Amino acid sequence: MDMSDIESRGLVLLGCGKMGSAMLAGWLARGLPPASVWVLDPHPSDWLTTQGVHLNAGLPGDPAVVLVAVKPQMMGAALPSLQALGNGATVFVSVAAGITIAGFEDVLGAQTPIVRAMPNTPAAIGRGITAIIGNGHTTPAQLDQAEGLLQAIGQVVRLDNEGQIDAVTGVSGSGPAYVFHLIETLAAAGVAEGLPADLAMALAKATVGGAGQLAEDADEDPAQLRVNVTSPNGTTQAALEVLMDETDGFPALLKRAVKAATDRSRELANG
């Protein structure tokens, strides 16, 4: 990405926990000068104090980007300090779950360029996927800028409207936990069939991790990959007849799970 605007005007990172640290590490690795970054964090990590960024220091007057990465419950205390940068040329990019664009506009001003983003936890190893949507005051260049910054933690997709954020939360935002639970239960099922617990867990982790990588890398879609490894009347077919049951298999279960997460996301956003 072109970092010249950020290098000259500066980038402010509000909050540098796990997500903020992952992004900052990615930006620095891509060549963003530490002197162009201002970090506001009340409890900086030892790692952060060694990175050469401006830490809890006076902010630039017209930064290119303010990236908001504090927890939603800390937003009320943290955001008003940045009100002076609202209604201007600074774009605010938020990765805080549950805080709507309208919520930011109420605090920062209705003319403020705002990009709302929904990342997920594999961002910590650069394997996340983030969905973004901008308000009517974000320019195409600012959206490109936000996308470029968020690519430091993985893939980025753009939404058609903010209402889709809740479904994104249900699929990819909360989704890593579903996969972790799949690993747990797959390993437990192996133990029930006579495997030692450590061996069952090693098999479950490697199987889920490897299959996920294969699904991302393959030209075929996942449905075709499933067909490719399912021999007629074989072991995989016996298992899939259980898992693909329309009443109590994966189709019904995951539909209910994603709907529950999506509904809860809507509730949280609406206060």
C-alpha atoms as an extended CHARMM CRD file, in Angstrom:
* protein
*
       271  EXT
         1         1  MET       CA              0.0000000000        0.0000000000        0.0000000000  PROA      1               0.0000000000
         2         2  ASP       CA              1.0340000000        3.6420000000       -0.4610000000  PROA      2               0.0000000000
         3         3  MET       CA              2.0100000000        4.8430000000        3.0060000000  PROA      3               0.0000000000
         4         4  SER       CA              3.1590000000        8.3160000000        1.9510000000  PROA      4               0.0000000000
         5         5  ASP       CA              0.0530000000       10.0880000000        3.2990000000  PROA      5               0.0000000000
         6         6  ILE       CA              0.3240000000        8.2470000000        6.6170000000  PROA      6               0.0000000000
         7         7  GLU       CA              4.0740000000        8.8400000000        6.8190000000  PROA      7               0.0000000000
         8         8  SER       CA              3.6470000000       12.5770000000        6.3250000000  PROA      8               0.0000000000
         9         9  ARG       CA              0.4930000000       13.1550000000        8.4120000000  PROA      9               0.0000000000
        10        10  GLY       CA              0.7670000000       10.3590000000       10.9500000000  PROA      10              0.0000000000
        11        11  LEU       CA             -1.3250000000        7.4630000000       12.2120000000  PROA      11              0.0000000000
        12        12  VAL       CA             -2.8920000000        7.3260000000       15.6770000000  PROA      12              0.0000000000
        13        13  LEU       CA             -3.5560000000        3.8950000000       17.2170000000  PROA      13              0.0000000000
        14        14  LEU       CA             -6.0300000000        4.0710000000       20.0750000000  PROA      14              0.0000000000
        15        15  GLY       CA             -5.5240000000        0.8850000000       22.0780000000  PROA      15              0.0000000000
        16        16  CYS       CA             -2.6840000000       -1.5870000000       21.6120000000  PROA      16              0.0000000000
        17        17  GLY       CA             -3.8600000000       -4.9130000000       23.0000000000  PROA      17              0.0000000000
        18        18  LYS       CA             -3.6670000000       -8.1390000000       21.0240000000  PROA      18              0.0000000000
        19        19  MET       CA             -5.4240000000       -6.7890000000       17.9290000000  PROA      19              0.0000000000
        20        20  GLY       CA             -3.6780000000       -3.4180000000       18.0140000000  PROA      20              0.0000000000
        21        21  SER       CA             -0.2820000000       -5.0380000000       18.5340000000  PROA      21              0.0000000000
        22        22  ALA       CA             -0.8390000000       -7.4280000000       15.6300000000  PROA      22              0.0000000000
        23        23  MET       CA             -1.6920000000       -4.5290000000       13.3270000000  PROA      23              0.0000000000
        24        24  LEU       CA              1.1980000000       -2.3630000000       14.5130000000  PROA      24              0.0000000000
        25        25  ALA       CA              3.6840000000       -5.2140000000       14.0550000000  PROA      25              0.0000000000
        26        26  GLY       CA              2.3760000000       -5.7200000000       10.5270000000  PROA      26              0.0000000000
        27        27  TRP       CA              2.6590000000       -2.0340000000        9.6210000000  PROA      27              0.0000000000
        28        28  LEU       CA              6.1970000000       -1.7490000000       10.9520000000  PROA      28              0.0000000000
        29        29  ALA       CA              7.2080000000       -4.9270000000        9.1210000000  PROA      29              0.0000000000
        30        30  ARG       CA              5.8820000000       -3.3730000000        5.9010000000  PROA      30              0.0000000000
        31        31  GLY       CA              8.0840000000       -0.3410000000        6.3600000000  PROA      31              0.0000000000
        32        32  LEU       CA              5.9220000000        2.2410000000        8.1320000000  PROA      32              0.0000000000
        33        33  PRO       CA              8.3760000000        4.4140000000       10.0960000000  PROA      33              0.0000000000
        34        34  PRO       CA              7.7720000000        4.2090000000       13.8680000000  PROA      34              0.0000000000
        35        35  ALA       CA              8.0690000000        8.0070000000       14.0070000000  PROA      35              0.0000000000
        36        36  SER       CA              4.8410000000        8.2270000000       11.9650000000  PROA      36              0.0000000000
        37        37  VAL       CA              2.8450000000        6.3140000000       14.5970000000  PROA      37              0.0000000000
        38        38  TRP       CA              1.2750000000        7.6590000000       17.7930000000  PROA      38              0.0000000000
        39        39  VAL       CA             -0.0750000000        5.0630000000       20.2240000000  PROA      39              0.0000000000
        40        40  LEU       CA             -2.4590000000        5.8410000000       23.0680000000  PROA      40              0.0000000000
        41        41  ASP       CA             -2.6530000000        2.9870000000       25.5670000000  PROA      41              0.0000000000
        42        42  PRO       CA             -2.9080000000        3.2630000000       29.3710000000  PROA      42              0.0000000000
        43        43  HSD       CA             -1.1480000000       -0.0740000000       29.9560000000  PROA      43              0.0000000000
        44        44  PRO       CA              1.5170000000       -0.4570000000       27.2430000000  PROA      44              0.0000000000
        45        45  SER       CA              3.2120000000       -3.8220000000       26.8890000000  PROA      45              0.0000000000
        46        46  ASP       CA              6.9600000000       -4.2320000000       27.2090000000  PROA      46              0.0000000000
        47        47  TRP       CA              7.0420000000       -4.9570000000       23.4560000000  PROA      47              0.0000000000
        48        48  LEU       CA              5.2850000000       -1.7000000000       22.6430000000  PROA      48              0.0000000000
        49        49  THR       CA              7.7310000000        0.4060000000       24.6740000000  PROA      49              0.0000000000
        50        50  THR       CA             10.6200000000       -0.8300000000       22.4990000000  PROA      50              0.0000000000
        51        51  GLN       CA              9.0980000000       -0.0670000000       19.0780000000  PROA      51              0.0000000000
        52        52  GLY       CA             10.1280000000        3.5760000000       18.7560000000  PROA      52              0.0000000000
        53        53  VAL       CA              6.5910000000        4.9230000000       18.2840000000  PROA      53              0.0000000000
        54        54  HSD       CA              5.2450000000        8.0330000000       20.0110000000  PROA      54              0.0000000000
        55        55  LEU       CA              3.6910000000        6.5090000000       23.1320000000  PROA      55              0.0000000000
        56        56  ASN       CA              1.0200000000        8.4700000000       25.0300000000  PROA      56              0.0000000000
        57        57  ALA       CA              2.4970000000       11.6850000000       23.6420000000  PROA      57              0.0000000000
        58        58  GLY       CA              0.9640000000       14.7980000000       22.0770000000  PROA      58              0.0000000000
        59        59  LEU       CA             -0.9080000000       13.9560000000       18.8830000000  PROA      59              0.0000000000
        60        60  PRO       CA             -0.3620000000       15.3340000000       15.3720000000  PROA      60              0.0000000000
        61        61  GLY       CA             -2.8360000000       18.0440000000       14.4160000000  PROA      61              0.0000000000
        62        62  ASP       CA             -4.1740000000       16.3840000000       11.2570000000  PROA      62              0.0000000000
        63        63  PRO       CA             -3.3640000000       12.6480000000       11.2130000000  PROA      63              0.0000000000
        64        64  ALA       CA             -4.2960000000       10.6560000000        8.1320000000  PROA      64              0.0000000000
        65        65  VAL       CA             -5.8930000000        7.8780000000       10.1920000000  PROA      65              0.0000000000
        66        66  VAL       CA             -7.0650000000        7.2110000000       13.7140000000  PROA      66              0.0000000000
        67        67  LEU       CA             -7.4360000000        3.4620000000       14.2050000000  PROA      67              0.0000000000
        68        68  VAL       CA             -9.6770000000        2.6400000000       17.1540000000  PROA      68              0.0000000000
        69        69  ALA       CA             -8.7610000000       -0.6990000000       18.7250000000  PROA      69              0.0000000000
        70        70  VAL       CA             -9.9130000000       -0.3140000000       22.3280000000  PROA      70              0.0000000000
        71        71  LYS       CA            -12.5140000000       -2.6070000000       23.8590000000  PROA      71              0.0000000000
        72        72  PRO       CA            -16.0710000000       -1.3030000000       23.4400000000  PROA      72              0.0000000000
        73        73  GLN       CA            -16.4880000000       -0.7980000000       27.1960000000  PROA      73              0.0000000000
        74        74  MET       CA            -13.4670000000        1.5360000000       27.2020000000  PROA      74              0.0000000000
        75        75  MET       CA            -14.7420000000        3.5940000000       24.2950000000  PROA      75              0.0000000000
        76        76  GLY       CA            -16.6890000000        6.0950000000       26.3800000000  PROA      76              0.0000000000
        77        77  ALA       CA            -13.5590000000        7.2090000000       28.2070000000  PROA      77              0.0000000000
        78        78  ALA       CA            -11.1310000000        7.0480000000       25.2930000000  PROA      78              0.0000000000
        79        79  LEU       CA            -12.9410000000        8.5460000000       22.3160000000  PROA      79              0.0000000000
        80        80  PRO       CA            -13.8860000000       12.0520000000       23.5460000000  PROA      80              0.0000000000
        81        81  SER       CA            -10.1700000000       12.9310000000       23.7360000000  PROA      81              0.0000000000
        82        82  LEU       CA            -10.1030000000       12.6540000000       19.9390000000  PROA      82              0.0000000000
        83        83  GLN       CA            -13.1750000000       14.8000000000       19.2620000000  PROA      83              0.0000000000
        84        84  ALA       CA            -10.9800000000       17.6410000000       18.0170000000  PROA      84              0.0000000000
        85        85  LEU       CA            -10.0350000000       15.4610000000       15.0310000000  PROA      85              0.0000000000
        86        86  GLY       CA            -13.6350000000       14.8750000000       13.9960000000  PROA      86              0.0000000000
        87        87  ASN       CA            -15.4410000000       16.5770000000       11.1050000000  PROA      87              0.0000000000
        88        88  GLY       CA            -12.1350000000       16.8880000000        9.2600000000  PROA      88              0.0000000000
        89        89  ALA       CA             -9.8340000000       15.0680000000        6.8730000000  PROA      89              0.0000000000
        90        90  THR       CA             -8.8500000000       12.3690000000        9.3780000000  PROA      90              0.0000000000
        91        91  VAL       CA            -10.5120000000        9.0070000000        8.7510000000  PROA      91              0.0000000000
        92        92  PHE       CA            -11.4560000000        6.9910000000       11.8300000000  PROA      92              0.0000000000
        93        93  VAL       CA            -11.1730000000        3.2270000000       11.3540000000  PROA      93              0.0000000000
        94        94  SER       CA            -12.7810000000        1.1560000000       14.1040000000  PROA      94              0.0000000000
        95        95  VAL       CA            -12.2270000000       -2.5250000000       14.8730000000  PROA      95              0.0000000000
        96        96  ALA       CA            -14.3150000000       -2.2600000000       18.0620000000  PROA      96              0.0000000000
        97        97  ALA       CA            -17.1930000000       -4.7310000000       18.0190000000  PROA      97              0.0000000000
        98        98  GLY       CA            -20.7120000000       -3.4450000000       18.4870000000  PROA      98              0.0000000000
        99        99  ILE       CA            -20.0250000000        0.2750000000       18.0130000000  PROA      99              0.0000000000
       100       100  THR       CA            -21.9980000000        1.5080000000       15.0110000000  PROA      100             0.0000000000
       101       101  ILE       CA            -21.0200000000        4.2180000000       12.5610000000  PROA      101             0.0000000000
       102       102  ALA       CA            -23.8450000000        6.3440000000       13.9900000000  PROA      102             0.0000000000
       103       103  GLY       CA            -22.3590000000        5.8860000000       17.4650000000  PROA      103             0.0000000000
       104       104  PHE       CA            -19.0450000000        7.2960000000       16.2710000000  PROA      104             0.0000000000
       105       105  GLU       CA            -20.7660000000       10.1430000000       14.4350000000  PROA      105             0.0000000000
       106       106  ASP       CA            -22.5710000000       11.1100000000       17.6520000000  PROA      106             0.0000000000
       107       107  VAL       CA            -19.2390000000       11.5440000000       19.4500000000  PROA      107             0.0000000000
       108       108  LEU       CA            -16.9700000000       12.7830000000       16.6790000000  PROA      108             0.0000000000
       109       109  GLY       CA            -19.3520000000       14.7490000000       14.4840000000  PROA      109             0.0000000000
       110       110  ALA       CA            -21.6480000000       13.8210000000       11.6230000000  PROA      110             0.0000000000
       111       111  GLN       CA            -19.1660000000       14.9210000000        8.9380000000  PROA      111             0.0000000000
       112       112  THR       CA            -16.3890000000       12.6180000000       10.1750000000  PROA      112             0.0000000000
       113       113  PRO       CA            -15.0950000000        9.9880000000        7.7070000000  PROA      113             0.0000000000
       114       114  ILE       CA            -15.6050000000        6.6460000000        9.4710000000  PROA      114             0.0000000000
       115       115  VAL       CA            -14.7920000000        3.0800000000        8.4400000000  PROA      115             0.0000000000
       116       116  ARG       CA            -16.2460000000        0.2980000000       10.5550000000  PROA      116             0.0000000000
       117       117  ALA       CA            -14.3330000000       -2.9790000000       10.4520000000  PROA      117             0.0000000000
       118       118  MET       CA            -15.0270000000       -6.4690000000       11.8080000000  PROA      118             0.0000000000
       119       119  PRO       CA            -11.8280000000       -8.5420000000       12.1130000000  PROA      119             0.0000000000
       120       120  ASN       CA            -11.4430000000      -11.9260000000       13.8000000000  PROA      120             0.0000000000
       121       121  THR       CA             -8.9320000000      -13.4740000000       16.1770000000  PROA      121             0.0000000000
       122       122  PRO       CA             -6.6760000000      -15.2630000000       13.6370000000  PROA      122             0.0000000000
       123       123  ALA       CA             -5.5070000000      -11.7040000000       12.9610000000  PROA      123             0.0000000000
       124       124  ALA       CA             -3.0310000000      -12.3800000000       15.7620000000  PROA      124             0.0000000000
       125       125  ILE       CA             -1.0390000000      -14.6030000000       13.3650000000  PROA      125             0.0000000000
       126       126  GLY       CA             -1.7860000000      -12.5910000000       10.2030000000  PROA      126             0.0000000000
       127       127  ARG       CA             -4.4780000000      -15.0720000000        9.1090000000  PROA      127             0.0000000000
       128       128  GLY       CA             -7.5790000000      -13.0260000000        9.9170000000  PROA      128             0.0000000000
       129       129  ILE       CA            -10.3240000000      -11.8260000000        7.6330000000  PROA      129             0.0000000000
       130       130  THR       CA            -11.8190000000       -8.3760000000        8.1070000000  PROA      130             0.0000000000
       131       131  ALA       CA            -14.9990000000       -6.9180000000        6.6200000000  PROA      131             0.0000000000
       132       132  ILE       CA            -15.1860000000       -3.1260000000        6.1690000000  PROA      132             0.0000000000
       133       133  ILE       CA            -17.8320000000       -0.5310000000        5.3890000000  PROA      133             0.0000000000
       134       134  GLY       CA            -17.4300000000        3.2520000000        5.2380000000  PROA      134             0.0000000000
       135       135  ASN       CA            -19.9170000000        6.0350000000        5.8550000000  PROA      135             0.0000000000
       136       136  GLY       CA            -20.8790000000        8.5960000000        3.2380000000  PROA      136             0.0000000000
       137       137  HSD       CA            -17.9650000000       10.8720000000        4.1190000000  PROA      137             0.0000000000
       138       138  THR       CA            -15.1980000000        8.3680000000        3.3890000000  PROA      138             0.0000000000
       139       139  THR       CA            -13.5050000000        8.8300000000        0.0360000000  PROA      139             0.0000000000
       140       140  PRO       CA            -12.4680000000        5.8970000000       -2.1770000000  PROA      140             0.0000000000
       141       141  ALA       CA             -8.8560000000        6.7150000000       -1.2780000000  PROA      141             0.0000000000
       142       142  GLN       CA             -9.6340000000        6.5290000000        2.4420000000  PROA      142             0.0000000000
       143       143  LEU       CA            -11.3550000000        3.1470000000        2.0040000000  PROA      143             0.0000000000
       144       144  ASP       CA             -8.3150000000        1.9200000000        0.0850000000  PROA      144             0.0000000000
       145       145  GLN       CA             -6.1120000000        3.2380000000        2.8860000000  PROA      145             0.0000000000
       146       146  ALA       CA             -8.1550000000        1.4140000000        5.5430000000  PROA      146             0.0000000000
       147       147  GLU       CA             -8.0730000000       -1.7850000000        3.5170000000  PROA      147             0.0000000000
       148       148  GLY       CA             -4.3130000000       -1.5320000000        3.1110000000  PROA      148             0.0000000000
       149       149  LEU       CA             -3.8060000000       -1.0730000000        6.8590000000  PROA      149             0.0000000000
       150       150  LEU       CA             -6.0530000000       -3.9940000000        7.7410000000  PROA      150             0.0000000000
       151       151  GLN       CA             -4.3110000000       -6.2780000000        5.2400000000  PROA      151             0.0000000000
       152       152  ALA       CA             -1.4850000000       -6.3540000000        7.7840000000  PROA      152             0.0000000000
       153       153  ILE       CA             -3.5910000000       -8.8910000000        9.7260000000  PROA      153             0.0000000000
       154       154  GLY       CA             -5.0390000000      -10.9070000000        6.8280000000  PROA      154             0.0000000000
       155       155  GLN       CA             -7.6410000000      -10.7230000000        4.0870000000  PROA      155             0.0000000000
       156       156  VAL       CA            -10.0940000000       -7.8110000000        3.7190000000  PROA      156             0.0000000000
       157       157  VAL       CA            -13.5540000000       -7.8160000000        2.1550000000  PROA      157             0.0000000000
       158       158  ARG       CA            -15.9050000000       -4.8840000000        1.5550000000  PROA      158             0.0000000000
       159       159  LEU       CA            -19.5860000000       -4.8820000000        2.5120000000  PROA      159             0.0000000000
       160       160  ASP       CA            -22.4950000000       -3.3330000000        0.6510000000  PROA      160             0.0000000000
       161       161  ASN       CA            -24.0830000000       -1.9070000000        3.8010000000  PROA      161             0.0000000000
       162       162  GLU       CA            -23.4880000000       -1.7160000000        7.5390000000  PROA      162             0.0000000000
       163       163  GLY       CA            -26.3810000000       -4.0790000000        8.2760000000  PROA      163             0.0000000000
       164       164  GLN       CA            -24.2670000000       -6.9540000000        6.9770000000  PROA      164             0.0000000000
       165       165  ILE       CA            -21.8090000000       -6.4950000000        9.8720000000  PROA      165             0.0000000000
       166       166  ASP       CA            -24.0380000000       -8.5370000000       12.1970000000  PROA      166             0.0000000000
       167       167  ALA       CA            -24.0390000000      -11.5440000000        9.8790000000  PROA      167             0.0000000000
       168       168  VAL       CA            -20.2680000000      -11.1700000000        9.3940000000  PROA      168             0.0000000000
       169       169  THR       CA            -19.9860000000      -11.3010000000       13.1830000000  PROA      169             0.0000000000
       170       170  GLY       CA            -21.9920000000      -14.5170000000       13.2030000000  PROA      170             0.0000000000
       171       171  VAL       CA            -19.8640000000      -16.1800000000       10.5150000000  PROA      171             0.0000000000
       172       172  SER       CA            -16.2580000000      -14.9840000000       10.7810000000  PROA      172             0.0000000000
       173       173  GLY       CA            -16.1770000000      -12.7870000000       13.8910000000  PROA      173             0.0000000000
       174       174  SER       CA            -17.4160000000      -15.4700000000       16.2650000000  PROA      174             0.0000000000
       175       175  GLY       CA            -16.5710000000      -18.3120000000       13.8830000000  PROA      175             0.0000000000
       176       176  PRO       CA            -13.0950000000      -19.1600000000       15.2180000000  PROA      176             0.0000000000
       177       177  ALA       CA            -14.7190000000      -20.2300000000       18.4920000000  PROA      177             0.0000000000
       178       178  TYR       CA            -16.9600000000      -22.6450000000       16.5770000000  PROA      178             0.0000000000
       179       179  VAL       CA            -13.8710000000      -24.2040000000       15.0040000000  PROA      179             0.0000000000
       180       180  PHE       CA            -12.0990000000      -24.4420000000       18.3740000000  PROA      180             0.0000000000
       181       181  HSD       CA            -15.1640000000      -26.2370000000       19.7410000000  PROA      181             0.0000000000
       182       182  LEU       CA            -15.1510000000      -28.5640000000       16.7230000000  PROA      182             0.0000000000
       183       183  ILE       CA            -11.5590000000      -29.4890000000       17.5820000000  PROA      183             0.0000000000
       184       184  GLU       CA            -12.5190000000      -30.0810000000       21.2240000000  PROA      184             0.0000000000
       185       185  THR       CA            -15.4560000000      -32.3050000000       20.3790000000  PROA      185             0.0000000000
       186       186  LEU       CA            -13.6850000000      -34.1770000000       17.5700000000  PROA      186             0.0000000000
       187       187  ALA       CA            -10.8790000000      -35.0390000000       19.9760000000  PROA      187             0.0000000000
       188       188  ALA       CA            -13.3630000000      -36.0890000000       22.6640000000  PROA      188             0.0000000000
       189       189  ALA       CA            -15.1140000000      -38.3620000000       20.1650000000  PROA      189             0.0000000000
       190       190  GLY       CA            -11.7650000000      -39.9670000000       19.3980000000  PROA      190             0.0000000000
       191       191  VAL       CA            -11.2000000000      -40.6180000000       23.0830000000  PROA      191             0.0000000000
       192       192  ALA       CA            -14.6480000000      -42.1980000000       23.2700000000  PROA      192             0.0000000000
       193       193  GLU       CA            -13.5310000000      -44.6220000000       20.5440000000  PROA      193             0.0000000000
       194       194  GLY       CA            -10.4270000000      -45.6470000000       22.4710000000  PROA      194             0.0000000000
       195       195  LEU       CA             -7.6710000000      -43.1650000000       21.5750000000  PROA      195             0.0000000000
       196       196  PRO       CA             -5.4100000000      -41.5620000000       24.2040000000  PROA      196             0.0000000000
       197       197  ALA       CA             -6.4450000000      -37.9580000000       24.8550000000  PROA      197             0.0000000000
       198       198  ASP       CA             -3.1750000000      -36.3670000000       23.6700000000  PROA      198             0.0000000000
       199       199  LEU       CA             -3.1660000000      -38.3830000000       20.4610000000  PROA      199             0.0000000000
       200       200  ALA       CA             -6.8320000000      -37.6020000000       19.7580000000  PROA      200             0.0000000000
       201       201  MET       CA             -6.1850000000      -33.8800000000       20.2620000000  PROA      201             0.0000000000
       202       202  ALA       CA             -3.1290000000      -33.9230000000       17.9760000000  PROA      202             0.0000000000
       203       203  LEU       CA             -5.1750000000      -35.6530000000       15.2750000000  PROA      203             0.0000000000
       204       204  ALA       CA             -8.0950000000      -33.2250000000       15.6590000000  PROA      204             0.0000000000
       205       205  LYS       CA             -5.9270000000      -30.0830000000       15.5580000000  PROA      205             0.0000000000
       206       206  ALA       CA             -3.9350000000      -31.1830000000       12.5210000000  PROA      206             0.0000000000
       207       207  THR       CA             -7.0380000000      -32.3830000000       10.6890000000  PROA      207             0.0000000000
       208       208  VAL       CA             -8.9980000000      -29.1740000000       11.1470000000  PROA      208             0.0000000000
       209       209  GLY       CA             -5.9740000000      -26.9610000000       10.4790000000  PROA      209             0.0000000000
       210       210  GLY       CA             -4.9020000000      -28.9050000000        7.4070000000  PROA      210             0.0000000000
       211       211  ALA       CA             -8.4000000000      -29.1590000000        5.9540000000  PROA      211             0.0000000000
       212       212  GLY       CA             -8.8990000000      -25.4210000000        6.4320000000  PROA      212             0.0000000000
       213       213  GLN       CA             -5.6730000000      -24.6630000000        4.5810000000  PROA      213             0.0000000000
       214       214  LEU       CA             -6.6280000000      -27.0790000000        1.8180000000  PROA      214             0.0000000000
       215       215  ALA       CA            -10.0340000000      -25.4210000000        1.4620000000  PROA      215             0.0000000000
       216       216  GLU       CA             -8.3800000000      -21.9940000000        1.1250000000  PROA      216             0.0000000000
       217       217  ASP       CA             -5.7460000000      -23.1440000000       -1.3480000000  PROA      217             0.0000000000
       218       218  ALA       CA             -7.7550000000      -25.4860000000       -3.5820000000  PROA      218             0.0000000000
       219       219  ASP       CA             -9.3890000000      -24.4400000000       -6.8490000000  PROA      219             0.0000000000
       220       220  GLU       CA            -12.4540000000      -26.5770000000       -6.0640000000  PROA      220             0.0000000000
       221       221  ASP       CA            -15.0800000000      -25.3340000000       -3.6360000000  PROA      221             0.0000000000
       222       222  PRO       CA            -15.4810000000      -27.1180000000       -0.2630000000  PROA      222             0.0000000000
       223       223  ALA       CA            -18.5040000000      -29.1010000000       -1.4490000000  PROA      223             0.0000000000
       224       224  GLN       CA            -16.4120000000      -30.6250000000       -4.2420000000  PROA      224             0.0000000000
       225       225  LEU       CA            -13.5290000000      -31.3010000000       -1.8700000000  PROA      225             0.0000000000
       226       226  ARG       CA            -15.9700000000      -33.1830000000        0.3380000000  PROA      226             0.0000000000
       227       227  VAL       CA            -17.1670000000      -35.2730000000       -2.6150000000  PROA      227             0.0000000000
       228       228  ASN       CA            -13.5600000000      -35.9850000000       -3.6110000000  PROA      228             0.0000000000
       229       229  VAL       CA            -12.7750000000      -37.6680000000       -0.2840000000  PROA      229             0.0000000000
       230       230  THR       CA            -16.0810000000      -39.5350000000        0.1240000000  PROA      230             0.0000000000
       231       231  SER       CA            -15.9330000000      -43.0730000000       -1.2420000000  PROA      231             0.0000000000
       232       232  PRO       CA            -19.3250000000      -44.7390000000       -1.8130000000  PROA      232             0.0000000000
       233       233  ASN       CA            -20.3610000000      -46.7730000000        1.2370000000  PROA      233             0.0000000000
       234       234  GLY       CA            -17.0340000000      -45.9460000000        2.9280000000  PROA      234             0.0000000000
       235       235  THR       CA            -16.1330000000      -44.6010000000        6.3380000000  PROA      235             0.0000000000
       236       236  THR       CA            -16.4560000000      -40.9220000000        5.4020000000  PROA      236             0.0000000000
       237       237  GLN       CA            -19.9070000000      -41.4600000000        3.9390000000  PROA      237             0.0000000000
       238       238  ALA       CA            -21.0070000000      -43.1800000000        7.1550000000  PROA      238             0.0000000000
       239       239  ALA       CA            -19.9330000000      -40.1320000000        9.1670000000  PROA      239             0.0000000000
       240       240  LEU       CA            -21.3900000000      -37.6000000000        6.7260000000  PROA      240             0.0000000000
       241       241  GLU       CA            -24.7880000000      -39.2650000000        6.8340000000  PROA      241             0.0000000000
       242       242  VAL       CA            -24.8530000000      -38.2330000000       10.4810000000  PROA      242             0.0000000000
       243       243  LEU       CA            -23.2960000000      -34.7700000000       10.0660000000  PROA      243             0.0000000000
       244       244  MET       CA            -25.3570000000      -33.7820000000        7.0110000000  PROA      244             0.0000000000
       245       245  ASP       CA            -28.7100000000      -34.7710000000        8.5250000000  PROA      245             0.0000000000
       246       246  GLU       CA            -31.0710000000      -31.8530000000        7.8440000000  PROA      246             0.0000000000
       247       247  THR       CA            -32.7510000000      -32.1420000000       11.2450000000  PROA      247             0.0000000000
       248       248  ASP       CA            -29.9050000000      -32.3770000000       13.7420000000  PROA      248             0.0000000000
       249       249  GLY       CA            -26.7050000000      -32.3090000000       11.6850000000  PROA      249             0.0000000000
       250       250  PHE       CA            -24.4230000000      -29.4440000000       10.7090000000  PROA      250             0.0000000000
       251       251  PRO       CA            -26.8830000000      -27.7060000000        8.3190000000  PROA      251             0.0000000000
       252       252  ALA       CA            -29.5030000000      -27.0620000000       10.9990000000  PROA      252             0.0000000000
       253       253  LEU       CA            -27.0660000000      -26.6510000000       13.8790000000  PROA      253             0.0000000000
       254       254  LEU       CA            -24.7950000000      -24.0770000000       12.2500000000  PROA      254             0.0000000000
       255       255  LYS       CA            -27.7430000000      -22.1590000000       10.8480000000  PROA      255             0.0000000000
       256       256  ARG       CA            -29.1160000000      -21.8190000000       14.3860000000  PROA      256             0.0000000000
       257       257  ALA       CA            -25.7010000000      -20.9580000000       15.8260000000  PROA      257             0.0000000000
       258       258  VAL       CA            -24.9050000000      -18.2470000000       13.2730000000  PROA      258             0.0000000000
       259       259  LYS       CA            -28.4150000000      -16.8000000000       13.6650000000  PROA      259             0.0000000000
       260       260  ALA       CA            -27.9840000000      -16.6530000000       17.4460000000  PROA      260             0.0000000000
       261       261  ALA       CA            -24.6880000000      -14.7740000000       17.1200000000  PROA      261             0.0000000000
       262       262  THR       CA            -26.1090000000      -12.4570000000       14.4490000000  PROA      262             0.0000000000
       263       263  ASP       CA            -29.1870000000      -11.6610000000       16.5480000000  PROA      263             0.0000000000
       264       264  ARG       CA            -27.0330000000      -10.9660000000       19.5860000000  PROA      264             0.0000000000
       265       265  SER       CA            -24.8070000000       -8.6630000000       17.5460000000  PROA      265             0.0000000000
       266       266  ARG       CA            -27.8940000000       -6.6680000000       16.5110000000  PROA      266             0.0000000000
       267       267  GLU       CA            -29.0530000000       -6.4600000000       20.1240000000  PROA      267             0.0000000000
       268       268  LEU       CA            -25.6840000000       -5.1860000000       21.3330000000  PROA      268             0.0000000000
       269       269  ALA       CA            -25.4820000000       -2.5850000000       18.5620000000  PROA      269             0.0000000000
       270       270  ASN       CA            -28.9660000000       -1.3070000000       19.4110000000  PROA      270             0.0000000000
       271       271  GLY       CA            -28.1290000000       -0.9470000000       23.0800000000  PROA      271             0.0000000000
